[in-house]
Amino acid sequence: MVLTTLVAALTFDVLVSAGHEGRPASCPHFPTHKCNLGASGERAWTPIVADAAADVLRAHGVTVARLPADFDGHYNVKAAVFIHFDGSAPACQSGASIGYHTADDAAAAQLWRQLYARSFPYRFAPDNFTDGLRDYYAYRQVTAADGSLVLELGEITCPAQRAWLAPRLRWEGALIAYFLSRLSGKGKVPDPGPSPAPEP
């Protein structure tokens, strides 16, 4: 007789993961993917954006699985985002981009592009223009009814983009919270509007 252990999936309204957060410490425990530490400065920025998004969502009654880059288990959610910043060598060859694993998520990607393009003044790369965007390792751990996306918020290695992004990280989190609320139909999070001018 074979005994099978079934582990129930964890259920939340939305999932928010900060790219590369927790690495390199988590790398030996998750050997199924390459231990990518991200672009210079990325591990410092993604948790700020993810925490801001989670704070806004929770304040509006949305249940949030706020996760680091590597995590155990399987999650059932309405919507999921994996937050990143791109890097390029030579610098300034990239920008914002969106990844998703199935065509069912294309509508969610289009909604994010429309929202973010109101403010982001640099280029958008095509959706799924890299294998990492199209086949992101964490997709297999999440079932998202309304969309599961990798959000590259800009090129952190490009000085002009980095200067634009740096003072707007919490605003980016608020915009992601609004996006997830709208996508999932949970929480009625208000639109934070176009990006504010950076403080002097």
Residue, then its C-alpha position, 0 to 999 in steps of 0.5 A: m500500500v502506498l501512502t500519499t500525503l496531500v498538502a493543502a494549498l494556502t489561500f489568500d486574495v492576492l500574493v506579492s513576492a519581492g524578487h531576490e529577497g532573502r538570497p543568498a541565504s535561501c539559495p541552498h534550500f531551493p536548488t531547483h533554480k539558479c541562485n540569481l541575486g538580481a541587479s545591483g541594488e535590486r534586493a534592497w528595493t523590491p521589499i520596499v515596493a512589496d511591503a508598501a503594496a501589502d500594507v495598502l492592500r491589508a488596510h483595505g481588507v485584502t488578505v495578502a501572502r507577502l513572500p520573499a523570492d523563495f518560498d515553500g508550498h502552493y498558493n491559491v489566489k485571485a492574483a499574484v505579482f513577483i516584483h523585480f527591477d531589470g539590469s542591463a550590460p551595457a546600461c540603459q538597454s532595457g526598461a519596464s517589462i511584464g512576464y506571464h506563463t499563459a495566454d490567460d494572463a495577457a489581459a492582466a498584463q495589458l491592464w498593468r501596462q496601461l496603468y504604469a505607462r501613465s507615469f513611467p517615462y522610459r521604454f517598455a520591452p515586449d511582454n515575455f521577451t526573456d525566458g525568465l519572464r515567460d517561465y519564471y520559476a515561481y509560477r509553478q507554486v501559484t494558481a492565480a484565477d485572475g492573473s500571475l505576473v512578473l513586474e519588471l519596474g524599470e532598469i535599475t542599472c540605468p542612471a536616469q531610470r534609477a534616479w526616477l525610480a528611487p524616490r517613488l518606491r512606495w508610490e509604486g507599491a501603492l499603484i501595484a496595490y490598486f492594480l491587484s485590487r482592481l484585478s481581483g475585485k477585492g478591497k476597493v483600493p483607491d487609484p494613487g494617480p500618476s507618479p508624484a514629483p520627487e521631493p526636493 
